């Protein structure tokens, strides 16, 4: 599986309650995201790096 050896990271602003979004930067110019509460069994969303960075820029204004 393509996610078997990726490194998942959480935000440095995570509260430590395991209620976080985890992100993995993939080799194929994609970013994978998942809910840390369902890390092993939950869905994974994939974004292109352009879309991911556009989201981050937009979220930083909130």
FITI-387230 format. One line per field, with one value per atom (N, C-alpha, C, O, CB): residue number from 1; residue in one letter; atom name; y, z, x. Coordinates in nm, 3 decimals. Glycine has a CB too. Layout:
resi: c(NUM, ...)
resn: c(A, ...)
name: c(CA, ...)
yy: c(Y, ...)
zz: c(Z, ...)
xx: c(X, ...)
This chain:
resi: c(1, 1, 1, 1, 1, 2, 2, 2, 2, 2, 3, 3, 3, 3, 3, 4, 4, 4, 4, 4, 5, 5, 5, 5, 5, 6, 6, 6, 6, 6, 7, 7, 7, 7, 7, 8, 8, 8, 8, 8, 9, 9, 9, 9, 9, 10, 10, 10, 10, 10, 11, 11, 11, 11, 11, 12, 12, 12, 12, 12, 13, 13, 13, 13, 13, 14, 14, 14, 14, 14, 15, 15, 15, 15, 15, 16, 16, 16, 16, 16, 17, 17, 17, 17, 17, 18, 18, 18, 18, 18, 19, 19, 19, 19, 19, 20, 20, 20, 20, 20, 21, 21, 21, 21, 21, 22, 22, 22, 22, 22, 23, 23, 23, 23, 23, 24, 24, 24, 24, 24, 25, 25, 25, 25, 25, 26, 26, 26, 26, 26, 27, 27, 27, 27, 27, 28, 28, 28, 28, 28, 29, 29, 29, 29, 29, 30, 30, 30, 30, 30, 31, 31, 31, 31, 31, 32, 32, 32, 32, 32, 33, 33, 33, 33, 33, 34, 34, 34, 34, 34, 35, 35, 35, 35, 35, 36, 36, 36, 36, 36, 37, 37, 37, 37, 37, 38, 38, 38, 38, 38, 39, 39, 39, 39, 39, 40, 40, 40, 40, 40, 41, 41, 41, 41, 41, 42, 42, 42, 42, 42, 43, 43, 43, 43, 43, 44, 44, 44, 44, 44, 45, 45, 45, 45, 45, 46, 46, 46, 46, 46, 47, 47, 47, 47, 47, 48, 48, 48, 48, 48, 49, 49, 49, 49, 49, 50, 50, 50, 50, 50, 51, 51, 51, 51, 51, 52, 52, 52, 52, 52, 53, 53, 53, 53, 53, 54, 54, 54, 54, 54, 55, 55, 55, 55, 55, 56, 56, 56, 56, 56, 57, 57, 57, 57, 57, 58, 58, 58, 58, 58, 59, 59, 59, 59, 59, 60, 60, 60, 60, 60, 61, 61, 61, 61, 61, 62, 62, 62, 62, 62)
resn: c(X, X, X, X, X, X, X, X, X, X, X, X, X, X, X, X, X, X, X, X, X, X, X, X, X, X, X, X, X, X, X, X, X, X, X, X, X, X, X, X, X, X, X, X, X, X, X, X, X, X, X, X, X, X, X, X, X, X, X, X, X, X, X, X, X, X, X, X, X, X, X, X, X, X, X, X, X, X, X, X, X, X, X, X, X, X, X, X, X, X, X, X, X, X, X, X, X, X, X, X, X, X, X, X, X, X, X, X, X, X, X, X, X, X, X, X, X, X, X, X, X, X, X, X, X, X, X, X, X, X, X, X, X, X, X, X, X, X, X, X, X, X, X, X, X, X, X, X, X, X, X, X, X, X, X, X, X, X, X, X, X, X, X, X, X, X, X, X, X, X, X, X, X, X, X, X, X, X, X, X, X, X, X, X, X, X, X, X, X, X, X, X, X, X, X, X, X, X, X, X, X, X, X, X, X, X, X, X, X, X, X, X, X, X, X, X, X, X, X, X, X, X, X, X, X, X, X, X, X, X, X, X, X, X, X, X, X, X, X, X, X, X, X, X, X, X, X, X, X, X, X, X, X, X, X, X, X, X, X, X, X, X, X, X, X, X, X, X, X, X, X, X, X, X, X, X, X, X, X, X, X, X, X, X, X, X, X, X, X, X, X, X, X, X, X, X, X, X, X, X, X, X, X, X, X, X, X, X, X, X)
name: c(N, CA, C, O, CB, N, CA, C, O, CB, N, CA, C, O, CB, N, CA, C, O, CB, N, CA, C, O, CB, N, CA, C, O, CB, N, CA, C, O, CB, N, CA, C, O, CB, N, CA, C, O, CB, N, CA, C, O, CB, N, CA, C, O, CB, N, CA, C, O, CB, N, CA, C, O, CB, N, CA, C, O, CB, N, CA, C, O, CB, N, CA, C, O, CB, N, CA, C, O, CB, N, CA, C, O, CB, N, CA, C, O, CB, N, CA, C, O, CB, N, CA, C, O, CB, N, CA, C, O, CB, N, CA, C, O, CB, N, CA, C, O, CB, N, CA, C, O, CB, N, CA, C, O, CB, N, CA, C, O, CB, N, CA, C, O, CB, N, CA, C, O, CB, N, CA, C, O, CB, N, CA, C, O, CB, N, CA, C, O, CB, N, CA, C, O, CB, N, CA, C, O, CB, N, CA, C, O, CB, N, CA, C, O, CB, N, CA, C, O, CB, N, CA, C, O, CB, N, CA, C, O, CB, N, CA, C, O, CB, N, CA, C, O, CB, N, CA, C, O, CB, N, CA, C, O, CB, N, CA, C, O, CB, N, CA, C, O, CB, N, CA, C, O, CB, N, CA, C, O, CB, N, CA, C, O, CB, N, CA, C, O, CB, N, CA, C, O, CB, N, CA, C, O, CB, N, CA, C, O, CB, N, CA, C, O, CB, N, CA, C, O, CB, N, CA, C, O, CB, N, CA, C, O, CB, N, CA, C, O, CB, N, CA, C, O, CB, N, CA, C, O, CB, N, CA, C, O, CB, N, CA, C, O, CB, N, CA, C, O, CB)
yy: c(-0.118, 0.000, 0.124, 0.125, 0.000, 0.226, 0.345, 0.425, 0.511, 0.433, 0.402, 0.476, 0.397, 0.443, 0.514, 0.281, 0.195, 0.256, 0.233, 0.064, 0.331, 0.382, 0.533, 0.589, 0.333, 0.601, 0.747, 0.790, 0.715, 0.808, 0.912, 0.970, 1.069, 1.166, 1.040, 1.042, 1.129, 1.230, 1.194, 1.047, 1.354, 1.459, 1.532, 1.540, 1.559, 1.583, 1.664, 1.808, 1.833, 1.609, 1.898, 2.038, 2.058, 1.989, 2.124, 2.152, 2.186, 2.251, 2.264, 2.279, 2.292, 2.352, 2.248, 2.284, 2.460, 2.123, 2.016, 2.020, 2.050, 1.879, 1.991, 1.998, 1.868, 1.861, 2.034, 1.767, 1.642, 1.554, 1.451, 1.671, 1.589, 1.514, 1.410, 1.346, 1.608, 1.392, 1.298, 1.340, 1.256, 1.158, 1.466, 1.519, 1.610, 1.732, 1.594, 1.550, 1.628, 1.574, 1.461, 1.629, 1.655, 1.612, 1.582, 1.661, 1.721, 1.468, 1.432, 1.449, 1.430, 1.287, 1.486, 1.513, 1.433, 1.418, 1.665, 1.380, 1.311, 1.367, 1.374, 1.155, 1.406, 1.457, 1.341, 1.280, 1.571, 1.311, 1.193, 1.226, 1.342, 1.133, 1.125, 1.143, 1.189, 1.253, 1.014, 1.159, 1.189, 1.331, 1.355, 1.090, 1.421, 1.560, 1.566, 1.645, 1.622, 1.483, 1.481, 1.490, 1.457, 1.355, 1.535, 1.541, 1.455, 1.467, 1.689, 1.370, 1.287, 1.342, 1.387, 1.138, 1.340, 1.384, 1.278, 1.205, 1.522, 1.270, 1.177, 1.229, 1.316, 1.036, 1.175, 1.207, 1.119, 0.997, 1.187, 1.178, 1.099, 1.003, 0.903, 1.190, 1.031, 0.941, 0.811, 0.708, 1.009, 0.815, 0.697, 0.668, 0.634, 0.718, 0.683, 0.677, 0.548, 0.552, 0.693, 0.437, 0.309, 0.264, 0.191, 0.202, 0.307, 0.254, 0.358, 0.323, 0.185, 0.484, 0.589, 0.623, 0.571, 0.712, 0.711, 0.751, 0.842, 0.907, 0.821, 0.845, 0.933, 1.019, 0.969, 0.852, 1.148, 1.241, 1.280, 1.302, 1.368, 1.288, 1.324, 1.457, 1.484, 1.214, 1.539, 1.669, 1.684, 1.630, 1.785, 1.755, 1.795, 1.900, 1.967, 1.850, 1.914, 2.011, 2.154, 2.233, 2.003, 2.188, 2.323, 2.347, 2.453, 2.343, 2.250, 2.264, 2.270, 2.346, 2.147, 2.190, 2.190, 2.326, 2.381, 2.079, 2.380, 2.508, 2.623, 2.720, 2.537, 2.614, 2.713, 2.706, 2.809, 2.689, 2.585, 2.569, 2.629, 2.701, 2.421, 2.599, 2.650, 2.803, 2.867, 2.593, 2.861, 3.008, 3.065, 3.164, 3.054, 3.002, 3.049, 3.031, 3.118, 2.977, 2.921, 2.893, 2.987, 3.014, 2.748, 3.036, 3.123, 3.259, 3.334, 3.142, 3.292, 3.419, 3.408, 3.509, 3.470, 3.287, 3.266, 3.307, 3.297, 3.120)
zz: c(0.000, 0.000, 0.000, 0.061, 0.122, -0.066, -0.082, 0.046, 0.051, -0.185, 0.151, 0.276, 0.384, 0.497, 0.327, 0.350, 0.450, 0.513, 0.631, 0.388, 0.440, 0.493, 0.502, 0.506, 0.408, 0.505, 0.514, 0.659, 0.750, 0.447, 0.678, 0.812, 0.829, 0.755, 0.834, 0.926, 0.956, 1.062, 1.157, 1.004, 1.046, 1.143, 1.186, 1.111, 1.083, 1.308, 1.362, 1.375, 1.377, 1.498, 1.384, 1.404, 1.538, 1.636, 1.398, 1.540, 1.666, 1.762, 1.881, 1.640, 1.713, 1.797, 1.847, 1.907, 1.719, 1.824, 1.870, 2.022, 2.091, 1.823, 2.073, 2.217, 2.290, 2.412, 2.246, 2.219, 2.283, 2.320, 2.386, 2.405, 2.280, 2.312, 2.205, 2.213, 2.330, 2.108, 1.996, 1.908, 1.840, 2.049, 1.908, 1.823, 1.719, 1.722, 1.906, 1.629, 1.535, 1.393, 1.371, 1.578, 1.302, 1.164, 1.147, 1.186, 1.061, 1.090, 1.060, 0.910, 0.829, 1.105, 0.876, 0.737, 0.701, 0.782, 0.715, 0.580, 0.527, 0.389, 0.304, 0.521, 0.367, 0.237, 0.156, 0.194, 0.252, 0.045, -0.035, -0.147, -0.186, -0.092, -0.198, -0.307, -0.436, -0.517, -0.331, -0.459, -0.586, -0.592, -0.665, -0.611, -0.519, -0.516, -0.465, -0.514, -0.654, -0.367, -0.304, -0.154, -0.097, -0.343, -0.091, 0.054, 0.097, 0.043, 0.105, 0.195, 0.250, 0.387, 0.462, 0.259, 0.420, 0.551, 0.610, 0.537, 0.542, 0.743, 0.811, 0.951, 1.002, 0.818, 1.011, 1.147, 1.242, 1.227, 1.169, 1.337, 1.425, 1.514, 1.561, 1.512, 1.538, 1.619, 1.544, 1.606, 1.659, 1.413, 1.330, 1.239, 1.122, 1.247, 1.291, 1.209, 1.129, 1.012, 1.297, 1.188, 1.119, 1.036, 0.938, 1.219, 1.073, 1.005, 0.932, 0.855, 1.103, 0.953, 0.893, 0.752, 0.700, 0.976, 0.689, 0.552, 0.545, 0.643, 0.490, 0.429, 0.401, 0.282, 0.181, 0.371, 0.295, 0.185, 0.121, 0.190, 0.235, -0.012, -0.086, -0.156, -0.212, -0.187, -0.151, -0.218, -0.297, -0.258, -0.115, -0.407, -0.474, -0.389, -0.308, -0.618, -0.404, -0.320, -0.344, -0.250, -0.345, -0.466, -0.493, -0.415, -0.355, -0.643, -0.417, -0.347, -0.195, -0.125, -0.382, -0.146, -0.003, 0.043, 0.143, 0.031, -0.029, 0.012, -0.006, 0.068, -0.066, -0.103, -0.117, 0.005, 0.056, -0.248, 0.051, 0.170, 0.292, 0.370, 0.193, 0.310, 0.424, 0.422, 0.525, 0.425, 0.306, 0.296, 0.333, 0.405, 0.155, 0.284, 0.315, 0.463, 0.522, 0.229, 0.522, 0.662, 0.756, 0.867, 0.696, 0.713, 0.801, 0.821, 0.910, 0.743, 0.740, 0.756, 0.848, 0.878, 0.622, 0.892, 0.978, 1.121, 1.206, 0.975)
xx: c(0.084, 0.000, 0.088, 0.195, -0.096, 0.047, 0.129, 0.147, 0.235, 0.070, 0.069, 0.082, 0.156, 0.167, -0.054, 0.205, 0.268, 0.392, 0.418, 0.303, 0.469, 0.596, 0.603, 0.713, 0.707, 0.490, 0.493, 0.503, 0.468, 0.369, 0.549, 0.558, 0.443, 0.432, 0.696, 0.359, 0.246, 0.289, 0.358, 0.122, 0.248, 0.282, 0.154, 0.057, 0.385, 0.159, 0.050, 0.099, 0.219, 0.000, 0.007, 0.040, 0.112, 0.083, -0.086, 0.204, 0.270, 0.172, 0.201, 0.389, 0.057, -0.047, -0.148, -0.249, -0.121, -0.119, -0.206, -0.216, -0.119, -0.153, -0.335, -0.355, -0.321, -0.337, -0.497, -0.273, -0.236, -0.354, -0.335, -0.157, -0.473, -0.593, -0.627, -0.732, -0.710, -0.541, -0.562, -0.678, -0.738, -0.587, -0.711, -0.817, -0.754, -0.771, -0.926, -0.680, -0.600, -0.614, -0.658, -0.454, -0.575, -0.557, -0.409, -0.323, -0.607, -0.379, -0.241, -0.218, -0.308, -0.210, -0.096, -0.061, 0.063, 0.155, -0.036, 0.064, 0.183, 0.212, 0.123, 0.161, 0.335, 0.377, 0.433, 0.533, 0.483, 0.366, 0.398, 0.495, 0.509, 0.271, 0.560, 0.657, 0.594, 0.661, 0.730, 0.468, 0.403, 0.346, 0.250, 0.293, 0.402, 0.353, 0.211, 0.129, 0.361, 0.183, 0.053, 0.068, 0.172, -0.025, -0.039, -0.046, -0.164, -0.273, -0.060, -0.140, -0.247, -0.284, -0.197, -0.203, -0.413, -0.459, -0.551, -0.619, -0.532, -0.551, -0.639, -0.670, -0.600, -0.576, -0.772, -0.812, -0.731, -0.731, -0.965, -0.662, -0.577, -0.657, -0.602, -0.494, -0.784, -0.866, -0.896, -0.924, -0.998, -0.889, -0.918, -0.799, -0.816, -1.047, -0.682, -0.561, -0.547, -0.509, -0.440, -0.577, -0.555, -0.675, -0.658, -0.521, -0.795, -0.912, -0.996, -1.086, -0.998, -0.967, -1.048, -1.006, -0.907, -1.041, -1.082, -1.052, -0.930, -0.893, -1.172, -0.869, -0.756, -0.797, -0.846, -0.624, -0.775, -0.802, -0.671, -0.571, -0.879, -0.669, -0.549, -0.569, -0.675, -0.513, -0.465, -0.466, -0.338, -0.234, -0.482, -0.344, -0.222, -0.152, -0.217, -0.252, -0.022, 0.049, 0.001, -0.005, 0.198, -0.034, -0.087, -0.215, -0.233, -0.112, -0.306, -0.432, -0.410, -0.477, -0.525, -0.316, -0.288, -0.235, -0.283, -0.186, -0.139, -0.082, -0.181, -0.176, 0.046, -0.270, -0.377, -0.471, -0.514, -0.456, -0.501, -0.583, -0.514, -0.577, -0.614, -0.386, -0.311, -0.308, -0.328, -0.167, -0.283, -0.283, -0.419, -0.427, -0.243, -0.526, -0.660, -0.694, -0.758, -0.762, -0.653, -0.684, -0.608, -0.654, -0.650, -0.494, -0.414, -0.479, -0.439, -0.273, -0.578, -0.649, -0.769, -0.833, -0.693, -0.801, -0.919, -0.891, -0.979, -0.963)
